[in-house]
Amino acid sequence: MAYVISDDCISCGACEAECPTESISEGDGKYEINADTCIDCGACANVCPVDAPQPE
């Protein structure tokens, strides 16, 4: 199960820098997680100031 980023995302980029599989990229208005490469580790959720990454 991959993580997804909610609309609460403030596009700070903290999650992108922490992702060990480089599955996070800047999308249209918020960051996005590639479900095909996400390993469900939660590193992104641990650094997000607004708790936008959530388990799908």
N, CA, C and O of each residue as an XYZ file, in Angstrom:
224
protein
N       0.844     -1.177      0.000
C       0.000      0.000      0.000
C       0.895      1.248      0.000
O       1.784      1.378      0.841
N       0.663      2.121     -0.907
C       1.466      3.341     -1.036
C       0.867      4.488     -0.220
O      -0.301      4.458      0.166
N       1.689      5.482      0.026
C       1.220      6.713      0.643
C       0.665      7.624     -0.452
O       1.052      7.519     -1.616
N      -0.229      8.503     -0.071
C      -0.751      9.546     -0.960
C      -0.624     10.875     -0.224
O      -0.589     10.912      1.006
N      -0.555     11.951     -0.976
C      -0.438     13.280     -0.377
C      -1.766     14.001     -0.524
O      -2.287     14.154     -1.629
N      -2.303     14.439      0.596
C      -3.610     15.094      0.607
C      -3.508     16.538      0.115
O      -2.422     17.065     -0.123
N      -4.667     17.146     -0.027
C      -4.740     18.541     -0.451
C      -4.214     19.497      0.613
O      -4.101     20.695      0.356
N      -3.891     18.993      1.799
C      -3.316     19.819      2.862
C      -1.871     20.209      2.550
O      -1.306     21.068      3.227
N      -1.272     19.594      1.543
C       0.131     19.839      1.166
C       0.377     21.332      0.921
O      -0.391     21.998      0.227
N       1.466     21.837      1.510
C       1.833     23.247      1.341
C       3.042     23.401      0.409
O       3.619     24.485      0.309
N       3.418     22.322     -0.265
C       4.517     22.318     -1.248
C       5.846     22.800     -0.681
O       6.572     23.552     -1.330
N       6.156     22.361      0.534
C       7.414     22.790      1.161
C       8.610     21.980      0.674
O       9.745     22.452      0.744
N       8.368     20.755      0.178
C       9.445     19.920     -0.358
C      10.154     19.050      0.653
O      11.065     18.309      0.284
N       9.771     19.110      1.913
C      10.442     18.309      2.941
C      10.320     16.819      2.644
O      11.272     16.068      2.852
N       9.183     16.393      2.170
C       8.952     14.973      1.899
C       9.807     14.464      0.747
O      10.332     13.352      0.805
N       9.945     15.260     -0.281
C      10.721     14.851     -1.458
C      12.160     14.537     -1.075
O      12.731     13.555     -1.549
N      12.739     15.358     -0.229
C      14.133     15.171      0.181
C      14.327     13.915      1.026
O      15.421     13.351      1.029
N      13.307     13.466      1.736
C      13.415     12.312      2.631
C      13.099     10.980      1.968
O      13.432      9.933      2.525
N      12.477     10.982      0.813
C      12.035      9.733      0.181
C      13.230      8.908     -0.305
O      13.989      9.368     -1.158
N      13.406      7.679      0.238
C      14.553      6.858     -0.144
C      14.459      6.277     -1.553
O      15.466      5.839     -2.109
N      13.256      6.271     -2.134
C      13.084      5.707     -3.472
C      12.818      6.777     -4.535
O      12.501      6.455     -5.680
N      12.948      8.033     -4.153
C      12.701      9.157     -5.061
C      11.335      9.056     -5.742
O      11.194      9.334     -6.933
N      10.336      8.652     -4.957
C       8.979      8.473     -5.469
C       8.136      9.740     -5.409
O       7.009      9.752     -5.904
N       8.659     10.801     -4.813
C       7.887     12.027     -4.630
C       8.396     13.104     -5.580
O       9.599     13.336     -5.700
N       7.448     13.754     -6.250
C       7.807     14.835     -7.167
C       6.789     15.958     -7.049
O       5.672     15.762     -6.571
N       7.195     17.125     -7.490
C       6.313     18.286     -7.430
C       5.248     18.154     -8.508
O       5.553     17.981     -9.688
N       4.002     18.239     -8.081
C       2.889     18.144     -9.013
C       2.245     19.499     -9.221
O       2.855     20.537     -8.964
N       1.032     19.481     -9.678
C       0.291     20.706     -9.950
C      -0.374     21.195     -8.663
O      -1.485     20.778     -8.338
N       0.299     22.068     -7.943
C      -0.251     22.636     -6.715
C       0.106     21.895     -5.443
O      -0.073     22.430     -4.349
N       0.611     20.669     -5.563
C       1.042     19.902     -4.401
C       1.993     18.811     -4.875
O       2.103     18.543     -6.072
N       2.673     18.190     -3.927
C       3.570     17.091     -4.281
C       2.761     15.821     -4.507
O       1.649     15.682     -3.998
N       3.338     14.885     -5.286
C       2.668     13.633     -5.610
C       3.600     12.471     -5.338
O       4.819     12.617     -5.416
N       3.036     11.321     -5.019
C       3.806     10.108     -4.764
C       3.496      9.085     -5.846
O       2.333      8.803     -6.132
N       4.546      8.531     -6.444
C       4.395      7.471     -7.439
C       4.107      6.171     -6.699
O       4.985      5.638     -6.021
N       2.894      5.659     -6.821
C       2.480      4.454     -6.105
C       3.252      3.218     -6.549
O       3.364      2.256     -5.790
N       3.782      3.230     -7.761
C       4.512      2.074     -8.275
C       5.876      1.904     -7.612
O       6.401      0.791     -7.566
N       6.457      2.984     -7.098
C       7.786      2.897     -6.498
C       7.795      3.174     -4.996
O       8.813      2.955     -4.339
N       6.691      3.646     -4.448
C       6.591      3.901     -3.004
C       6.695      2.572     -2.252
O       6.028      1.601     -2.606
N       7.539      2.535     -1.210
C       7.709      1.317     -0.429
C       6.985      1.390      0.918
O       7.206      0.540      1.781
N       6.145      2.371      1.105
C       5.309      2.491      2.295
C       6.143      2.594      3.578
O       5.788      2.019      4.607
N       7.248      3.330      3.503
C       8.142      3.420      4.664
C       7.730      4.514      5.651
O       8.085      4.445      6.827
N       6.991      5.517      5.189
C       6.532      6.581      6.070
C       7.528      7.695      6.313
O       7.256      8.590      7.113
N       8.679      7.670      5.648
C       9.683      8.725      5.856
C       9.102     10.095      5.519
O       9.406     11.081      6.190
N       8.283     10.157      4.503
C       7.671     11.424      4.095
C       6.732     11.953      5.179
O       6.727     13.146      5.482
N       5.944     11.058      5.754
C       4.984     11.460      6.787
C       5.688     11.952      8.051
O       5.178     12.822      8.757
N       6.852     11.393      8.325
C       7.584     11.773      9.533
C       8.126     13.193      9.489
O       8.371     13.783     10.541
N       8.319     13.756      8.304
C       8.901     15.102      8.201
C       7.905     16.172      7.763
O       8.230     17.359      7.790
N       6.715     15.779      7.366
C       5.737     16.745      6.863
C       5.155     17.595      7.986
O       4.632     17.055      8.961
N       5.239     18.930      7.860
C       4.728     19.806      8.920
C       3.203     19.867      8.997
O       2.658     20.338      9.995
N       2.502     19.395      7.952
C       1.044     19.448      7.964
C       0.395     18.062      7.836
O      -0.808     17.961      7.593
N       1.180     17.006      7.997
C       0.681     15.631      7.926
C      -0.075     15.322      6.635
O      -1.093     14.631      6.658
N       0.429     15.838      5.504
C      -0.227     15.596      4.223
C      -0.042     14.173      3.694
O      -0.997     13.617      3.152
N       1.134     13.556      3.823
C       1.258     12.165      3.358
C       0.527     11.211      4.300
O       0.757     11.221      5.509
N      -0.338     10.403      3.746
C      -1.124      9.453      4.526
C      -1.119      8.103      3.824
O      -1.023      8.049      2.598
N      -1.222      7.002      4.585
C      -1.345      5.690      3.937
C      -2.615      5.653      3.095
O      -3.654      6.169      3.507
N      -2.530      5.056      1.943
C      -3.682      4.988      1.033
C      -4.734      4.054      1.573
O      -5.776      3.869      0.945
